[in-house]
Amino acid sequence: MASESVKRDWSIKDFEVGRPLGKGKFGRVYVARETKTKYIVALKVIFKEQIEKYKLQHQLKREMAIQTSLLHPHVLRLYGWFHDAERIFLILEYAHGGELYGELQRSGHFSEQKAATYIASLTHALAYCHEKNVIHRDIKPENLLLDHEGRLKIADFGWSVESANKRRTMCGMLDYLAPEMVENRPHDYAVDNWTLGVLCYEFLYGSPPLRSRRQADTFRRIMKVDLAFPSTPHVSSEAKDLVTLLLVEGTLQKGLSCEDLGGILIV
């Protein structure tokens, strides 16, 4: 499938389109089967009118170029794309398990072993991206998918950028924004590393660590890194220490990379 997508031009006639998998602001995602190979993919359908209306042509091209270039077991593949008069179609790896967000909602929270497994996978994927100077900038449970064997896959590179320099654009969901983004300071790959701490906490407790009822309070808590650990569910002191290492002490921002963190996590 991957090699064919480079060698030929695709069209909608090459696919049997099945049930919808999700709906976004600019289009929808469907499960689909390539008619010749019977290979199952996810087909993301984006409406050109919406892309032009919000002037996102450059951002979409950047997303497509970055995701196509990434070949890692924990990064969702983008096999290729095609378009017609009204739509752009992205041919994506099909993640049978859906969003990690759904599993977290159903479970309430994860065991420490499961949380460690997901964080380790995410850590290795981000280390790979950062080696290629790619910053994702929108890591959250909704953008983490699971394949048929339950393996984590980073998806949705809409806010990603390929740069070795500092950036200034604020992007992503508030609960997962690093302090430098909230304070509108230049940022780099460390904003992805920050989300590791946020997600580690969320996987263990069921909600992001700095969320408040009012947006202004969430901003304040992020800037102060106002971290507190509830008494329930029970979480080991070692797991709490890891979250503190990632968020309060800001170790990743001070030199510990995602690759280093991969050696700390023991599943």
C-alpha positions in Angstrom: 0.0 0.0 0.0 2.7 2.5 1.0 4.8 1.8 -2.1 1.8 1.9 -4.4 0.8 5.3 -3.1 4.1 6.7 -4.4 3.9 5.1 -7.8 0.3 5.9 -8.9 -2.4 8.5 -8.9 -5.3 7.7 -6.6 -9.0 8.5 -7.1 -12.1 7.9 -5.1 -12.9 5.0 -7.6 -10.0 3.1 -6.0 -11.8 2.8 -2.7 -15.0 1.2 -1.2 -16.0 3.8 1.4 -17.6 2.4 4.6 -18.8 3.8 7.9 -17.8 7.2 9.3 -15.1 7.2 12.0 -15.3 10.9 13.0 -16.3 14.4 12.0 -14.3 17.6 12.2 -14.6 21.2 11.4 -13.3 20.8 7.9 -14.4 17.3 6.9 -15.0 13.7 7.9 -13.0 10.4 8.3 -14.3 7.1 6.9 -13.1 3.5 7.0 -12.4 2.4 3.5 -11.0 -0.5 1.5 -8.7 -0.2 -1.5 -10.5 -2.2 -4.2 -7.4 -3.9 -5.7 -5.5 -5.0 -2.6 -8.5 -5.1 -0.2 -6.2 -3.1 2.2 -8.2 -1.3 5.0 -7.4 2.4 5.5 -8.9 5.5 7.0 -10.0 8.1 4.4 -9.9 11.6 5.7 -12.1 13.8 3.5 -11.4 17.6 3.7 -13.6 20.2 1.9 -11.6 22.7 -0.2 -14.1 25.4 0.4 -13.5 25.3 4.2 -9.7 25.2 3.7 -9.9 28.3 1.5 -12.3 30.1 3.8 -10.0 29.8 6.8 -6.8 30.2 4.7 -5.3 26.9 5.8 -3.8 25.8 2.5 -0.2 26.2 3.7 -1.0 24.5 7.1 -2.5 21.5 5.3 0.4 21.1 2.9 2.8 21.3 5.8 0.8 18.6 7.7 0.8 16.3 4.7 4.5 16.7 4.0 5.5 16.2 7.7 3.2 13.1 8.3 4.3 11.5 5.1 7.9 11.8 6.1 7.5 10.1 9.5 8.0 6.3 9.6 7.7 5.1 13.2 5.6 2.3 14.7 3.9 4.8 17.1 3.2 7.5 14.5 0.1 7.1 12.3 1.1 6.6 8.7 -0.1 8.9 5.9 0.2 6.7 2.8 -0.8 9.3 0.2 -3.5 11.7 -1.0 -5.6 12.8 -3.9 -8.3 15.4 -4.7 -11.2 16.2 -6.9 -13.0 19.5 -7.6 -14.4 19.9 -4.1 -12.5 17.6 -1.8 -9.0 16.6 -0.6 -8.6 12.9 0.4 -5.9 11.8 2.8 -5.2 8.0 2.9 -4.3 7.2 6.5 -3.4 4.1 8.4 -6.5 2.6 10.0 -6.4 2.5 13.8 -9.0 -0.1 14.7 -9.1 0.8 18.4 -10.1 4.4 17.9 -9.1 7.3 20.1 -7.3 6.7 23.4 -9.7 9.3 24.8 -12.5 6.9 24.4 -10.7 4.2 26.3 -9.8 6.6 29.1 -13.4 7.8 29.4 -14.7 4.2 29.6 -12.1 3.2 32.2 -12.1 6.5 34.3 -8.3 6.1 34.7 -5.6 3.6 33.9 -3.5 1.3 36.0 0.1 2.4 36.5 1.3 -0.4 34.2 -1.0 0.6 31.3 -0.3 4.3 31.8 3.5 3.6 31.7 3.0 1.5 28.5 1.3 4.4 26.7 3.7 7.1 28.1 6.7 5.0 27.0 5.3 4.5 23.5 4.5 8.2 23.2 8.0 9.1 24.5 9.7 7.0 21.9 7.5 8.5 19.1 8.2 12.1 20.3 11.9 11.4 20.5 11.8 10.2 16.9 9.9 13.3 15.8 12.2 15.7 17.7 15.2 14.0 16.1 13.7 15.1 12.8 13.0 18.6 14.1 9.3 18.0 14.1 7.2 19.5 16.9 3.7 18.1 17.2 2.2 20.9 19.4 -1.2 19.3 19.9 -0.6 16.1 21.9 -3.8 15.1 23.7 -5.9 11.8 24.2 -8.1 12.7 21.2 -5.0 12.7 18.9 -3.6 9.4 20.2 -5.1 6.4 18.4 -4.9 2.6 19.1 -4.4 -0.1 16.5 -5.9 -3.6 16.5 -3.3 -4.7 19.0 -3.8 -1.7 21.3 -0.6 0.0 20.3 -0.5 3.8 20.5 -0.2 5.9 17.4 0.3 9.7 17.3 -2.2 11.2 14.8 -3.4 14.7 13.6 -0.3 16.7 12.7 -2.4 19.8 11.8 -0.5 22.0 14.2 2.9 20.3 13.7 5.9 22.2 12.4 9.3 21.2 11.1 11.8 23.6 12.7 15.0 23.7 14.8 14.2 27.3 15.8 11.9 28.7 18.4 8.2 29.3 17.5 5.6 31.7 18.7 2.2 30.4 17.6 -0.1 29.5 20.4 -1.8 26.2 19.4 -3.4 23.2 21.0 -6.0 22.6 23.7 -5.6 24.8 26.9 -5.4 21.8 29.3 -2.2 20.6 27.5 -0.5 24.0 26.9 3.0 24.4 28.3 3.7 27.6 30.4 5.8 29.2 27.7 2.8 29.0 25.3 0.4 30.4 27.8 2.8 33.2 28.5 3.2 33.8 24.8 7.0 33.1 24.9 9.0 31.4 22.1 8.8 27.6 22.4 10.4 24.5 21.0 10.1 20.7 21.3 9.8 21.1 25.1 6.1 21.9 24.6 5.6 18.3 23.5 7.6 17.1 26.5 5.4 19.0 28.9 2.4 17.1 27.6 4.0 13.9 28.7 3.6 15.0 32.3 0.1 16.2 31.7 -0.9 12.9 30.1 0.9 10.9 32.7 -1.2 12.6 35.4 -4.4 12.3 33.3 -3.9 8.6 32.6 -3.5 7.9 36.4 -6.2 10.2 37.7 -8.7 10.6 34.8 -8.5 14.3 34.2 -5.7 16.9 33.3 -3.8 18.1 36.4 -4.3 21.9 36.0 -7.9 22.1 34.7 -10.2 24.6 36.5 -13.8 25.5 36.0 -12.8 29.0 34.7 -10.4 29.4 31.8 -8.6 32.2 33.6 -7.9 29.9 36.6 -6.5 27.2 34.3 -4.2 29.8 32.7 -3.0 30.8 36.2 -2.5 27.2 37.4 -0.4 26.4 34.3 1.8 29.5 34.7 2.3 28.6 38.4 2.4 24.8 37.8 -0.1 24.6 40.6 0.1 20.8 40.9 -1.8 18.7 43.5 -2.4 15.0 43.8 -5.9 13.7 44.9 -6.1 11.0 47.6 -8.0 8.7 45.2 -7.4 6.7 43.1 -4.3 5.4 44.8 -1.1 6.2 42.9 2.4 5.2 44.0 4.9 7.7 45.2 7.2 6.7 42.3 4.5 7.6 39.7 3.9 10.9 41.5 7.6 11.6 41.5 7.7 11.1 37.7 4.8 13.6 37.2 6.6 16.0 39.4 9.8 15.5 37.5 8.0 16.3 34.2 6.0 19.3 35.4 7.1 20.9 38.6 10.8 20.5 38.2 10.6 21.0 34.5 13.5 18.5 34.0 12.7 17.9 30.3 12.9 21.6 29.6 16.3 21.7 31.3 18.0 19.1 29.3 16.3 15.7 29.7 15.1 14.6 26.3 12.3 12.2 25.4 14.9 9.7 24.6 16.4 10.0 28.1 12.9 9.6 29.6 12.4 6.3 27.6 15.2 4.8 29.7 13.5 5.9 33.0 10.1 4.3 32.3 10.0 0.7 33.4 6.8 -1.1 32.5 
